[in-house]
Amino acid sequence: MSLPPYHWWRTVFFLIPAIGVYTVVLGTASLLSTFVDRRGHFAHRCARAWSWLILKTTGVTVEVHGALPPADRSYVIASNHQSIYDIPVIFWTVAMQLRIIAKASLGSFPFLGWHLQRAGHLLVDRDNPGAGVLKKMQRMIAQQASLIIFPEGTRSRDGVVGRFKGGVFLLAIDSALPVVPVSVSGSRHVMLKGRLMTCPGHVRVTLHAPIETTGMTRADARALAARVHDIVAAEVAHD
């Protein structure tokens, strides 16, 4: 029987413990900061530091194309999803106040979940996903933060961008927020779906021009999803 490859040993005995330390230390700093900074801005700086450390420790380099939109308003950042590394990649490369949407049960997870709960992220009850979401969105906008969404709903196994679900775009339409399409290529090679092994790699991130949603209705959500999908998919390399 052959032994697991080098990167498996590196992941299990070095990378996972290192990320655990980063999460505890920066999660604690994030939690403490929310008692004096209720907007969650310093907590987001902790999240960016956590992301940078993960990428640096793993050996992931990121190439960014396109420009950030003006920072005077909030946005919905819509990205394709290749790997769990997409979150640290976007948090580090998109230098804006960012929040994610996640299931409410994560809020009780030590350090990481506590950070999500205290720092203004959108924790949604799966049994009643619409409950309080708009109120949470308005709170996020008041914090001058933007929301990251992965409209495919799951990670791609082969890098091909799946269909974007229209439901998540209702958040942008109901809140009249512009949607910023983001294309991520190469992150799936860092950690393939279903594989407990990470490898160094190079990721390309492309930031596209914002799409205004002012004047759109909820009936436009599917068309908006298809439009954003086509923009994102056109820049994703199928390697």
SEKOLKOL-890774 format. One record per residue: residue number from 0; residue in one letter; x, y, z of N, C-alpha, C, O in turn. Coordinates in Angstrom, 2 decimals, padded with zeros to 5 digits. Layout:
N
NUM,a,X,Y,Z,X,Y,Z,X,Y,Z,X,Y,Z
...
***
This chain:
239
0,m,000.85,-001.20,000.00,000.00,000.00,000.00,000.88,001.24,000.00,001.78,001.37,000.83
1,s,000.63,002.16,-000.92,001.45,003.36,-001.02,001.05,004.36,000.07,-000.10,004.42,000.49
2,l,002.03,005.14,000.49,001.80,006.16,001.51,001.11,007.38,000.87,001.27,007.61,-000.32
3,p,000.36,008.15,001.67,-000.24,009.37,001.13,000.84,010.32,000.63,001.96,010.29,001.13
4,p,000.52,011.18,-000.36,001.52,012.11,-000.89,001.96,013.15,000.13,001.31,013.34,001.16
5,y,003.06,013.81,-000.18,003.65,014.80,000.73,002.64,015.86,001.15,002.57,016.22,002.33
6,h,001.87,016.38,000.19,000.95,017.49,000.52,-000.17,017.04,001.46,-000.73,017.88,002.17
7,w,-000.50,015.75,001.49,-001.47,015.26,002.46,-000.90,015.38,003.87,-001.56,015.87,004.78
8,w,000.34,014.92,004.05,000.99,015.01,005.37,001.14,016.47,005.78,000.93,016.83,006.94
9,r,001.51,017.30,004.83,001.68,018.73,005.12,000.36,019.36,005.55,000.34,020.17,006.48
10,t,-000.73,019.00,004.90,-002.04,019.54,005.23,-002.47,019.12,006.63,-002.89,019.95,007.44
11,v,-002.37,017.82,006.92,-002.89,017.27,008.17,-002.04,017.68,009.37,-002.59,018.02,010.42
12,f,-000.72,017.64,009.22,000.13,017.83,010.39,000.74,019.23,010.51,001.34,019.56,011.53
13,f,000.58,020.06,009.47,001.10,021.41,009.57,000.03,022.47,009.29,-000.21,023.35,010.12
14,l,-000.62,022.36,008.12,-001.52,023.43,007.71,-002.77,023.51,008.59,-003.13,024.60,009.02
15,i,-003.42,022.38,008.85,-004.64,022.42,009.67,-004.34,022.94,011.08,-005.08,023.79,011.57
16,p,-003.27,022.45,011.77,-002.96,023.04,013.08,-002.64,024.54,013.00,-003.02,025.30,013.88
17,a,-001.93,024.96,011.94,-001.59,026.37,011.80,-002.84,027.22,011.64,-002.97,028.28,012.26
18,i,-003.78,026.76,010.80,-005.03,027.50,010.60,-005.83,027.53,011.90,-006.51,028.52,012.19
19,g,-005.75,026.46,012.68,-006.42,026.44,013.99,-005.88,027.54,014.90,-006.65,028.20,015.59
20,v,-004.57,027.72,014.90,-003.96,028.78,015.72,-004.39,030.15,015.21,-004.75,031.02,016.00
21,y,-004.34,030.34,013.89,-004.76,031.64,013.32,-006.21,031.95,013.72,-006.53,033.08,014.07
22,t,-007.06,030.93,013.67,-008.48,031.12,013.95,-008.71,031.50,015.40,-009.52,032.39,015.68
23,v,-008.02,030.83,016.33,-008.19,031.12,017.75,-007.67,032.52,018.08,-008.35,033.30,018.75
24,v,-006.47,032.85,017.62,-005.86,034.14,017.96,-006.63,035.30,017.34,-007.01,036.24,018.03
25,l,-006.85,035.23,016.04,-007.53,036.34,015.37,-009.02,036.35,015.67,-009.64,037.41,015.69
26,g,-009.61,035.17,015.92,-011.00,035.13,016.33,-011.21,035.80,017.67,-012.20,036.50,017.87
27,t,-010.28,035.59,018.60,-010.36,036.24,019.91,-010.23,037.76,019.77,-010.99,038.51,020.38
28,a,-009.25,038.19,018.96,-009.08,039.63,018.74,-010.32,040.24,018.11,-010.73,041.35,018.46
29,s,-010.90,039.52,017.16,-012.12,039.98,016.49,-013.26,040.14,017.49,-013.95,041.16,017.50
30,l,-013.46,039.12,018.32,-014.55,039.16,019.30,-014.38,040.33,020.27,-015.34,041.05,020.54
31,l,-013.18,040.51,020.78,-012.94,041.60,021.73,-013.19,042.96,021.08,-013.69,043.88,021.72
32,s,-012.84,043.08,019.80,-012.98,044.36,019.13,-014.44,044.77,018.97,-014.75,045.96,018.93
33,t,-015.35,043.80,018.88,-016.76,044.12,018.64,-017.41,044.81,019.84,-018.50,045.37,019.71
34,f,-016.78,044.76,021.00,-017.34,045.44,022.16,-017.14,046.96,022.07,-017.84,047.72,022.73
35,v,-016.16,047.39,021.24,-015.93,048.83,021.08,-016.19,049.29,019.65,-016.39,050.48,019.41
36,d,-016.20,048.36,018.71,-016.45,048.68,017.30,-017.62,047.82,016.81,-017.41,046.74,016.26
37,r,-018.84,048.30,017.02,-020.02,047.52,016.67,-020.24,047.43,015.16,-021.05,046.62,014.71
38,r,-019.53,048.24,014.38,-019.66,048.15,012.93,-018.94,046.93,012.38,-019.20,046.51,011.25
39,g,-018.04,046.37,013.15,-017.31,045.19,012.71,-016.14,045.47,011.78,-015.64,044.55,011.13
40,h,-015.70,046.73,011.71,-014.62,047.08,010.79,-013.28,046.47,011.22,-012.55,045.94,010.38
41,f,-012.96,046.55,012.52,-011.71,045.94,012.97,-011.79,044.42,012.86,-010.79,043.76,012.55
42,a,-012.97,043.86,013.12,-013.16,042.41,012.99,-012.87,041.97,011.56,-012.33,040.89,011.32
43,h,-013.26,042.82,010.61,-012.97,042.49,009.20,-011.48,042.53,008.92,-010.98,041.74,008.13
44,r,-010.77,043.44,009.56,-009.31,043.46,009.40,-008.70,042.17,009.93,-007.72,041.67,009.38
45,c,-009.27,041.66,011.00,-008.80,040.36,011.52,-009.07,039.25,010.50,-008.25,038.37,010.30
46,a,-010.25,039.32,009.86,-010.60,038.31,008.85,-009.66,038.39,007.65,-009.30,037.36,007.08
47,r,-009.26,039.59,007.26,-008.32,039.74,006.16,-006.94,039.21,006.54,-006.27,038.57,005.73
48,a,-006.52,039.47,007.76,-005.23,038.94,008.23,-005.26,037.42,008.26,-004.30,036.76,007.86
49,w,-006.37,036.86,008.73,-006.57,035.40,008.76,-006.47,034.84,007.35,-005.84,033.81,007.13
50,s,-007.10,035.51,006.39,-007.08,035.06,005.00,-005.66,035.11,004.43,-005.23,034.17,003.76
51,w,-004.95,036.20,004.69,-003.58,036.34,004.17,-002.68,035.25,004.74,-001.87,034.67,004.01
52,l,-002.81,034.98,006.03,-001.98,033.94,006.65,-002.26,032.56,006.06,-001.34,031.78,005.83
53,i,-003.53,032.27,005.81,-003.88,030.97,005.21,-003.28,030.85,003.81,-002.68,029.83,003.48
54,l,-003.43,031.89,003.00,-002.89,031.85,001.64,-001.37,031.75,001.66,-000.78,030.98,000.90
55,k,-000.73,032.52,002.54,000.74,032.51,002.61,001.24,031.16,003.09,002.20,030.62,002.53
56,t,000.61,030.60,004.11,001.04,029.32,004.65,000.83,028.19,003.64,001.65,027.28,003.56
57,t,-000.25,028.26,002.89,-000.55,027.23,001.90,000.33,027.35,000.67,000.58,026.36,-000.02
58,g,000.79,028.57,000.39,001.59,028.79,-000.81,000.75,029.20,-002.00,001.04,028.82,-003.13
59,v,-000.31,029.97,-001.74,-001.21,030.41,-002.79,-000.90,031.85,-003.17,-000.87,032.74,-002.31
60,t,-000.66,032.09,-004.45,-000.48,033.45,-004.95,-001.74,033.84,-005.72,-002.42,033.00,-006.30
61,v,-002.04,035.14,-005.71,-003.27,035.62,-006.34,-002.95,036.76,-007.30,-002.23,037.70,-006.95
62,e,-003.48,036.65,-008.49,-003.35,037.67,-009.54,-004.72,038.33,-009.72,-005.71,037.65,-009.98
63,v,-004.77,039.65,-009.58,-006.05,040.37,-009.63,-006.13,041.23,-010.88,-005.21,041.97,-011.20
64,h,-007.27,041.12,-011.57,-007.53,041.95,-012.75,-008.82,042.73,-012.51,-009.73,042.26,-011.83
65,g,-008.88,043.93,-013.07,-010.05,044.77,-012.86,-009.86,045.67,-011.66,-008.92,045.50,-010.89
66,a,-010.77,046.62,-011.51,-010.67,047.60,-010.44,-011.82,047.45,-009.46,-012.92,047.02,-009.81
67,l,-011.54,047.81,-008.21,-012.59,047.82,-007.20,-013.59,048.93,-007.52,-013.19,049.98,-008.03
68,p,-014.87,048.71,-007.24,-015.86,049.78,-007.46,-015.68,050.87,-006.40,-015.01,050.64,-005.39
69,p,-016.27,052.04,-006.60,-016.16,053.11,-005.60,-016.60,052.63,-004.22,-017.57,051.89,-004.08
70,a,-015.86,053.06,-003.20,-016.08,052.55,-001.85,-017.13,053.34,-001.07,-017.24,053.19,000.15
71,d,-017.91,054.18,-001.76,-018.86,055.02,-001.05,-020.24,054.37,-000.89,-021.18,055.03,-000.45
72,r,-020.37,053.08,-001.24,-021.64,052.40,-001.07,-021.40,050.90,-000.89,-020.27,050.42,-001.02
73,s,-022.48,050.18,-000.60,-022.39,048.73,-000.43,-022.73,048.04,-001.75,-023.37,048.61,-002.63
74,y,-022.27,046.79,-001.87,-022.49,046.00,-003.07,-022.81,044.56,-002.69,-022.61,044.14,-001.55
75,v,-023.32,043.82,-003.67,-023.40,042.37,-003.55,-022.33,041.81,-004.49,-022.38,042.01,-005.70
76,i,-021.36,041.10,-003.91,-020.25,040.53,-004.68,-020.64,039.11,-005.05,-020.77,038.25,-004.17
77,a,-020.83,038.83,-006.35,-021.30,037.52,-006.81,-020.16,036.79,-007.51,-019.71,037.21,-008.58
78,s,-019.71,035.70,-006.91,-018.56,034.96,-007.43,-018.92,033.51,-007.73,-019.81,032.94,-007.10
79,n,-018.22,032.93,-008.71,-018.29,031.48,-008.88,-017.57,030.81,-007.73,-016.83,031.47,-006.99
80,h,-017.77,029.51,-007.57,-017.26,028.82,-006.37,-016.53,027.55,-006.77,-017.15,026.57,-007.19
81,q,-015.19,027.56,-006.64,-014.38,026.41,-007.00,-013.82,025.67,-005.79,-013.54,024.48,-005.88
82,s,-013.67,026.36,-004.67,-012.95,025.78,-003.53,-013.31,026.52,-002.25,-013.78,027.66,-002.30
83,i,-013.09,025.88,-001.11,-013.27,026.60,000.15,-012.24,027.71,000.28,-012.39,028.59,001.13
84,y,-011.21,027.68,-000.54,-010.21,028.75,-000.53,-010.73,030.03,-001.19,-010.08,031.07,-001.10
85,d,-011.88,029.97,-001.85,-012.43,031.17,-002.49,-012.69,032.27,-001.46,-012.52,033.46,-001.76
86,i,-013.09,031.88,-000.25,-013.39,032.90,000.77,-012.13,033.66,001.18,-012.13,034.89,001.11
87,p,-011.04,032.98,001.62,-009.84,033.77,001.93,-009.28,034.51,000.72,-008.74,035.61,000.87
88,v,-009.40,033.94,-000.49,-008.92,034.62,-001.68,-009.67,035.94,-001.87,-009.04,036.98,-002.11
89,i,-011.00,035.92,-001.77,-011.78,037.14,-001.98,-011.60,038.12,-000.83,-011.49,039.32,-001.05
90,f,-011.58,037.62,000.40,-011.40,038.52,001.54,-010.07,039.27,001.45,-010.00,040.44,001.82
91,w,-009.02,038.61,000.97,-007.73,039.26,000.90,-007.62,040.20,-000.30,-007.04,041.27,-000.19
92,t,-008.17,039.79,-001.44,-007.96,040.58,-002.66,-008.98,041.70,-002.84,-008.66,042.71,-003.47
93,v,-010.18,041.54,-002.33,-011.20,042.59,-002.45,-011.13,043.46,-001.19,-011.72,043.13,-000.16
94,a,-010.40,044.55,-001.28,-010.12,045.39,-000.11,-011.30,046.30,000.22,-011.21,047.52,000.14
95,m,-012.41,045.67,000.60,-013.61,046.37,001.04,-014.10,045.68,002.30,-013.71,044.55,002.59
96,q,-014.97,046.36,003.05,-015.63,045.71,004.17,-016.57,044.64,003.62,-017.53,044.97,002.92
97,l,-016.31,043.38,003.92,-017.07,042.28,003.36,-017.76,041.46,004.44,-017.26,041.32,005.55
98,r,-018.93,040.95,004.09,-019.66,040.04,004.96,-020.11,038.84,004.13,-020.24,038.95,002.91
99,i,-020.34,037.71,004.77,-020.82,036.53,004.06,-022.21,036.17,004.57,-022.65,036.65,005.61
100,i,-022.89,035.32,003.81,-024.16,034.77,004.25,-023.93,033.29,004.54,-023.35,032.58,003.72
101,a,-024.37,032.83,005.70,-024.11,031.46,006.13,-025.28,030.95,006.94,-026.11,031.73,007.42
102,k,-025.35,029.64,007.11,-026.43,029.06,007.90,-026.27,029.42,009.37,-025.15,029.51,009.88
103,a,-027.39,029.64,010.03,-027.40,030.13,011.41,-026.66,029.21,012.37,-026.09,029.68,013.36
104,s,-026.66,027.91,012.10,-026.02,026.96,013.01,-024.52,027.21,013.16,-023.92,026.81,014.15
105,l,-023.91,027.86,012.16,-022.48,028.16,012.25,-022.17,029.17,013.35,-021.04,029.25,013.82
106,g,-023.18,029.93,013.75,-022.96,030.95,014.76,-022.51,030.41,016.10,-021.92,031.15,016.89
107,s,-022.78,029.15,016.38,-022.37,028.56,017.66,-021.00,027.88,017.58,-020.51,027.35,018.57
108,f,-020.40,027.88,016.40,-019.09,027.24,016.22,-018.02,028.10,016.87,-017.95,029.30,016.60
109,p,-017.18,027.52,017.74,-016.19,028.32,018.47,-015.30,029.17,017.56,-014.85,028.71,016.51
110,f,-015.08,030.40,017.98,-014.21,031.38,017.35,-014.69,031.80,015.96,-015.06,032.96,015.78
111,l,-014.69,030.91,014.98,-015.12,031.29,013.64,-016.59,031.69,013.63,-016.94,032.74,013.10
112,g,-017.45,030.87,014.22,-018.88,031.17,014.27,-019.17,032.37,015.14,-020.03,033.19,014.81
113,w,-018.45,032.48,016.25,-018.64,033.63,017.13,-018.28,034.92,016.39,-018.95,035.94,016.54
114,h,-017.21,034.86,015.60,-016.82,036.03,014.79,-017.94,036.40,013.82,-018.30,037.57,013.70
115,l,-018.50,035.39,013.13,-019.57,035.66,012.17,-020.77,036.32,012.84,-021.38,037.23,012.30
116,q,-021.08,035.84,014.02,-022.25,036.33,014.74,-022.05,037.75,015.24,-022.98,038.57,015.17
117,r,-020.86,038.06,015.74,-020.62,039.37,016.34,-020.23,040.45,015.33,-020.40,041.64,015.59
118,a,-019.70,040.03,014.16,-019.13,041.00,013.23,-020.09,041.42,012.13,-019.68,042.08,011.18
119,g,-021.37,041.05,012.24,-022.36,041.56,011.30,-022.58,040.73,010.06,-023.16,041.23,009.09
120,h,-022.13,039.47,010.05,-022.39,038.60,008.91,-023.85,038.14,008.94,-024.49,038.16,009.99
121,l,-024.36,037.72,007.79,-025.77,037.33,007.68,-025.92,035.84,007.97,-025.60,035.01,007.12
122,l,-026.39,035.50,009.15,-026.63,034.12,009.52,-028.11,033.83,009.31,-028.97,034.48,009.90
123,v,-028.40,032.85,008.45,-029.76,032.60,007.99,-030.25,031.25,008.48,-029.54,030.25,008.40
124,d,-031.47,031.23,008.99,-032.10,030.00,009.44,-032.57,029.22,008.20,-033.38,029.72,007.42
125,r,-032.06,028.01,008.04,-032.41,027.21,006.86,-033.91,026.90,006.79,-034.47,026.82,005.70
126,d,-034.54,026.72,007.95,-035.96,026.40,007.97,-036.84,027.60,007.63,-037.97,027.44,007.17
127,n,-036.31,028.79,007.85,-037.06,030.01,007.56,-036.10,031.08,007.05,-035.85,032.07,007.73
128,p,-035.54,030.87,005.83,-034.46,031.72,005.34,-034.82,033.19,005.16,-033.93,034.05,005.17
129,g,-036.10,033.50,005.01,-036.48,034.89,004.78,-036.61,035.71,006.06,-036.71,036.93,006.00
130,a,-036.60,035.02,007.21,-036.84,035.72,008.47,-035.71,036.69,008.81,-034.58,036.27,009.05
131,g,-036.02,037.97,008.82,-035.07,038.98,009.28,-033.93,039.28,008.34,-033.04,040.05,008.70
132,v,-033.92,038.68,007.13,-032.77,038.88,006.25,-032.66,040.33,005.79,-031.57,040.90,005.77
133,l,-033.80,040.94,005.41,-033.74,042.32,004.95,-033.27,043.27,006.05,-032.53,044.22,005.80
134,k,-033.71,042.99,007.27,-033.25,043.82,008.40,-031.75,043.68,008.58,-031.05,044.66,008.84
135,k,-031.24,042.44,008.43,-029.80,042.22,008.55,-029.05,042.90,007.40,-027.95,043.42,007.58
136,m,-029.67,042.89,006.20,-029.06,043.57,005.07,-028.96,045.07,005.32,-027.94,045.69,005.02
137,q,-030.03,045.65,005.87,-030.01,047.08,006.15,-028.95,047.43,007.20,-028.29,048.47,007.12
138,r,-028.79,046.53,008.18,-027.75,046.74,009.19,-026.37,046.67,008.55,-025.48,047.45,008.88
139,m,-026.20,045.74,007.62,-024.92,045.60,006.92,-024.62,046.84,006.09,-023.48,047.32,006.07
140,i,-025.65,047.35,005.40,-025.46,048.56,004.59,-025.10,049.74,005.47,-024.27,050.57,005.10
141,a,-025.72,049.82,006.65,-025.39,050.91,007.59,-023.94,050.82,008.06,-023.35,051.83,008.43
142,q,-023.38,049.62,008.04,-021.98,049.42,008.42,-021.03,049.65,007.25,-019.83,049.44,007.37
143,q,-021.59,050.10,006.10,-020.84,050.33,004.87,-020.09,049.07,004.44,-018.92,049.13,004.05
144,a,-020.77,047.95,004.52,-020.18,046.67,004.15,-020.88,046.11,002.93,-022.00,046.51,002.60
145,s,-020.22,045.17,002.25,-020.77,044.50,001.07,-020.89,043.01,001.34,-020.17,042.46,002.18
146,l,-021.81,042.37,000.63,-022.11,040.96,000.87,-021.54,040.08,-000.24,-021.72,040.37,-001.42
147,i,-020.85,039.01,000.17,-020.35,038.01,-000.79,-021.40,036.91,-000.94,-021.91,036.40,000.06
148,i,-021.72,036.55,-002.19,-022.60,035.41,-002.43,-021.95,034.48,-003.46,-021.20,034.93,-004.32
149,f,-022.26,033.20,-003.35,-021.81,032.20,-004.32,-023.08,031.60,-004.93,-023.61,030.62,-004.40
150,p,-023.58,032.17,-006.03,-024.91,031.82,-006.54,-025.04,030.39,-007.07,-026.16,029.92,-007.27
151,e,-023.92,029.69,-007.29,-024.04,028.29,-007.71,-024.61,027.42,-006.60,-025.24,026.39,-006.86
152,g,-024.38,027.84,-005.35,-024.90,027.10,-004.21,-024.00,025.97,-003.74,-024.21,025.43,-002.66
153,t,-023.00,025.61,-004.53,-022.06,024.55,-004.16,-020.79,024.74,-004.97,-020.76,025.50,-005.94
154,r,-019.73,024.04,-004.56,-018.45,024.16,-005.27,-018.44,023.31,-006.54,-019.00,022.22,-006.57
155,s,-017.80,023.83,-007.56,-017.68,023.10,-008.83,-016.56,022.06,-008.72,-015.48,022.35,-008.21
156,r,-016.81,020.85,-009.20,-015.80,019.80,-009.18,-014.83,019.91,-010.35,-013.66,019.55,-010.23
157,d,-015.32,020.43,-011.49,-014.48,020.46,-012.69,-014.10,021.87,-013.14,-013.45,022.04,-014.17
158,g,-014.49,022.88,-012.37,-014.15,024.25,-012.72,-015.17,024.94,-013.60,-015.14,026.16,-013.75
159,v,-016.09,024.17,-014.20,-017.14,024.77,-015.03,-018.14,025.50,-014.13,-018.57,024.97,-013.11
160,v,-018.48,026.71,-014.51,-019.40,027.52,-013.70,-020.82,027.02,-013.87,-021.36,027.01,-014.98
161,g,-021.42,026.59,-012.76,-022.78,026.07,-012.80,-023.81,027.17,-012.90,-023.48,028.36,-012.86
162,r,-025.06,026.78,-013.03,-026.16,027.75,-013.12,-026.24,028.58,-011.85,-026.11,028.05,-010.75
163,f,-026.45,029.87,-012.00,-026.63,030.76,-010.86,-028.10,030.76,-010.45,-028.98,030.95,-011.28
164,k,-028.34,030.54,-009.17,-029.71,030.55,-008.65,-030.22,031.98,-008.51,-029.51,032.86,-008.02
165,g,-031.43,032.20,-008.95,-031.98,033.55,-008.93,-032.32,034.05,-007.55,-032.32,035.26,-007.31
166,g,-032.62,033.13,-006.61,-033.08,033.54,-005.29,-032.13,034.45,-004.55,-032.57,035.41,-003.90
167,v,-030.83,034.18,-004.62,-029.89,034.99,-003.87,-029.80,036.42,-004.42,-029.40,037.33,-003.70
168,f,-030.17,036.61,-005.68,-030.12,037.95,-006.26,-031.28,038.82,-005.79,-031.29,040.04,-006.00
169,l,-032.27,038.19,-005.16,-033.36,038.98,-004.57,-032.82,039.90,-003.49,-033.37,040.99,-003.26
170,l,-031.75,039.47,-002.80,-031.16,040.31,-001.76,-030.66,041.62,-002.35,-030.82,042.68,-001.75
171,a,-030.04,041.54,-003.53,-029.55,042.75,-004.19,-030.70,043.62,-004.68,-030.69,044.84,-004.50
172,i,-031.71,042.98,-005.30,-032.84,043.74,-005.84,-033.65,044.38,-004.73,-034.00,045.56,-004.83
173,d,-033.96,043.63,-003.67,-034.77,044.17,-002.58,-034.06,045.31,-001.85,-034.71,046.21,-001.31
174,s,-032.73,045.27,-001.84,-031.96,046.31,-001.15,-031.43,047.37,-002.11,-030.74,048.30,-001.69
175,a,-031.74,047.23,-003.42,-031.29,048.17,-004.46,-029.77,048.32,-004.46,-029.25,049.43,-004.62
176,l,-029.07,047.21,-004.30,-027.61,047.24,-004.29,-027.06,046.79,-005.64,-027.60,045.85,-006.24
177,p,-026.00,047.43,-006.12,-025.37,046.97,-007.36,-024.73,045.60,-007.14,-024.30,045.28,-006.03
178,v,-024.67,044.80,-008.20,-024.03,043.48,-008.15,-022.68,043.58,-008.86,-022.59,044.06,-009.99
179,v,-021.63,043.12,-008.18,-020.29,043.09,-008.77,-019.94,041.65,-009.12,-019.68,040.86,-008.21
180,p,-019.93,041.27,-010.40,-019.54,039.91,-010.77,-018.03,039.71,-010.54,-017.23,040.60,-010.84
181,v,-017.67,038.55,-010.01,-016.26,038.22,-009.76,-015.98,036.83,-010.31,-016.70,035.87,-010.02
182,s,-014.93,036.72,-011.12,-014.51,035.43,-011.67,-013.28,034.94,-010.94,-012.29,035.66,-010.83
183,v,-013.34,033.70,-010.45,-012.20,033.08,-009.76,-011.77,031.84,-010.54,-012.59,030.96,-010.81
184,s,-010.49,031.78,-010.89,-009.95,030.63,-011.62,-008.74,030.08,-010.88,-007.91,030.84,-010.37
185,g,-008.64,028.76,-010.82,-007.45,028.13,-010.27,-007.54,027.70,-008.83,-006.69,026.92,-008.37
186,s,-008.52,028.17,-008.09,-008.58,027.84,-006.66,-008.93,026.37,-006.43,-008.59,025.81,-005.38
187,r,-009.61,025.74,-007.39,-009.99,024.34,-007.19,-008.78,023.43,-007.13,-008.84,022.36,-006.53
188,h,-007.67,023.85,-007.76,-006.46,023.03,-007.73,-005.75,023.11,-006.38,-004.95,022.25,-006.03
189,v,-006.06,024.17,-005.61,-005.47,024.30,-004.28,-006.08,023.25,-003.34,-005.37,022.60,-002.58
190,m,-007.40,023.09,-003.41,-008.07,022.08,-002.59,-009.31,021.59,-003.33,-010.34,022.26,-003.34
191,l,-009.20,020.42,-003.94,-010.31,019.87,-004.70,-011.46,019.51,-003.78,-011.25,019.11,-002.63
192,k,-012.68,019.66,-004.27,-013.86,019.30,-003.50,-013.81,017.83,-003.09,-013.59,016.96,-003.93
193,g,-014.02,017.56,-001.81,-014.03,016.19,-001.30,-012.66,015.62,-001.01,-012.55,014.43,-000.72
194,r,-011.59,016.45,-001.09,-010.23,015.95,-000.85,-009.59,016.68,000.31,-009.53,017.91,000.31
195,l,-009.10,015.95,001.30,-008.43,016.55,002.45,-006.94,016.70,002.13,-006.09,016.03,002.71
196,m,-006.65,017.58,001.21,-005.26,017.86,000.85,-005.20,019.19,000.13,-005.98,019.44,-000.79
197,t,-004.28,020.03,000.53,-004.09,021.31,-000.14,-002.74,021.32,-000.83,-001.80,020.66,-000.40
198,c,-002.65,022.08,-001.91,-001.42,022.22,-002.67,-001.18,023.71,-002.96,-002.14,024.47,-003.11
199,p,000.07,024.12,-003.03,000.34,025.50,-003.46,-000.25,025.71,-004.85,-000.38,024.77,-005.63
200,g,-000.62,026.93,-005.14,-001.22,027.20,-006.45,-001.31,028.68,-006.74,-000.97,029.52,-005.91
201,h,-001.77,028.97,-007.95,-001.93,030.35,-008.39,-003.40,030.57,-008.76,-003.98,029.78,-009.50
202,v,-003.98,031.64,-008.25,-005.39,031.94,-008.47,-005.52,033.28,-009.19,-004.83,034.25,-008.88
203,r,-006.40,033.30,-010.17,-006.67,034.54,-010.91,-008.07,035.04,-010.53,-009.04,034.30,-010.61
204,v,-008.15,036.30,-010.11,-009.41,036.92,-009.73,-009.68,038.10,-010.66,-008.82,038.97,-010.83
205,t,-010.86,038.12,-011.27,-011.24,039.22,-012.16,-012.46,039.93,-011.59,-013.50,039.32,-011.38
206,l,-012.31,041.23,-011.35,-013.41,042.06,-010.85,-014.05,042.77,-012.04,-013.39,043.47,-012.79
207,h,-015.35,042.57,-012.20,-016.08,043.17,-013.32,-016.83,044.43,-012.87,-016.96,044.69,-011.67
208,a,-017.29,045.19,-013.83,-018.02,046.43,-013.53,-019.34,046.12,-012.83,-019.99,045.12,-013.15
209,p,-019.74,046.96,-011.87,-021.01,046.74,-011.16,-022.21,046.83,-012.08,-022.22,047.57,-013.07
210,i,-023.24,046.04,-011.74,-024.52,046.07,-012.45,-025.55,046.68,-011.52,-025.81,046.14,-010.44
211,e,-026.14,047.80,-011.91,-027.12,048.46,-011.06,-028.43,047.65,-011.04,-028.84,047.09,-012.05
212,t,-029.06,047.62,-009.88,-030.35,046.92,-009.75,-031.50,047.87,-009.50,-032.65,047.44,-009.40
213,t,-031.21,049.16,-009.41,-032.28,050.15,-009.21,-033.30,050.06,-010.34,-032.94,050.09,-011.51
214,g,-034.57,049.94,-009.98,-035.64,049.83,-010.96,-036.00,048.39,-011.29,-037.02,048.14,-011.93
215,m,-035.18,047.44,-010.87,-035.52,046.03,-011.09,-036.56,045.57,-010.08,-036.66,046.12,-008.98
216,t,-037.33,044.58,-010.47,-038.30,043.97,-009.56,-037.87,042.54,-009.27,-036.92,042.02,-009.87
217,r,-038.57,041.91,-008.34,-038.23,040.53,-007.99,-038.38,039.58,-009.18,-037.74,038.53,-009.24
218,a,-039.22,039.96,-010.13,-039.40,039.14,-011.33,-038.16,039.14,-012.23,-038.02,038.31,-013.12
219,d,-037.25,040.10,-011.98,-036.03,040.20,-012.80,-034.88,039.37,-012.24,-033.80,039.35,-012.83
220,a,-035.09,038.69,-011.11,-033.98,038.01,-010.43,-033.32,036.94,-011.30,-032.10,036.86,-011.35
221,r,-034.12,036.13,-011.99,-033.55,035.06,-012.82,-032.76,035.63,-013.99,-031.70,035.12,-014.33
222,a,-033.28,036.67,-014.60,-032.56,037.29,-015.72,-031.25,037.90,-015.24,-030.24,037.82,-015.93
223,l,-031.28,038.52,-014.07,-030.07,039.09,-013.49,-029.06,037.99,-013.20,-027.87,038.14,-013.47
224,a,-029.53,036.87,-012.64,-028.65,035.73,-012.35,-027.98,035.23,-013.62,-026.78,034.95,-013.62
225,a,-028.75,035.10,-014.69,-028.20,034.62,-015.96,-027.18,035.60,-016.53,-026.15,035.19,-017.08
226,r,-027.47,036.89,-016.40,-026.54,037.91,-016.91,-025.22,037.87,-016.15,-024.15,037.91,-016.76
227,v,-025.29,037.80,-014.83,-024.07,037.75,-014.02,-023.30,036.46,-014.29,-022.08,036.47,-014.38
228,h,-024.03,035.35,-014.44,-023.39,034.07,-014.75,-022.56,034.16,-016.02,-021.41,033.71,-016.05
229,d,-023.12,034.74,-017.05,-022.42,034.81,-018.34,-021.16,035.67,-018.24,-020.14,035.35,-018.86
230,i,-021.23,036.74,-017.48,-020.06,037.60,-017.29,-018.97,036.85,-016.53,-017.80,036.87,-016.93
231,v,-019.35,036.20,-015.45,-018.38,035.46,-014.63,-017.76,034.31,-015.41,-016.54,034.15,-015.43
232,a,-018.61,033.51,-016.06,-018.14,032.30,-016.75,-017.19,032.63,-017.90,-016.30,031.83,-018.20
233,a,-017.37,033.78,-018.54,-016.53,034.13,-019.68,-015.07,034.31,-019.29,-014.19,034.20,-020.15
234,e,-014.79,034.59,-018.02,-013.42,034.82,-017.57,-012.83,033.66,-016.76,-011.71,033.75,-016.26
235,v,-013.59,032.59,-016.62,-013.11,031.46,-015.82,-012.42,030.46,-016.73,-013.02,029.97,-017.68
236,a,-011.15,030.17,-016.45,-010.39,029.22,-017.25,-010.78,027.80,-016.87,-010.82,027.46,-015.68
237,h,-011.06,026.97,-017.85,-011.45,025.57,-017.59,-010.23,024.67,-017.73,-010.13,023.88,-018.67
238,d,-009.31,024.80,-016.78,-008.09,023.99,-016.84,-008.14,022.83,-015.85,-007.19,022.05,-015.77
***
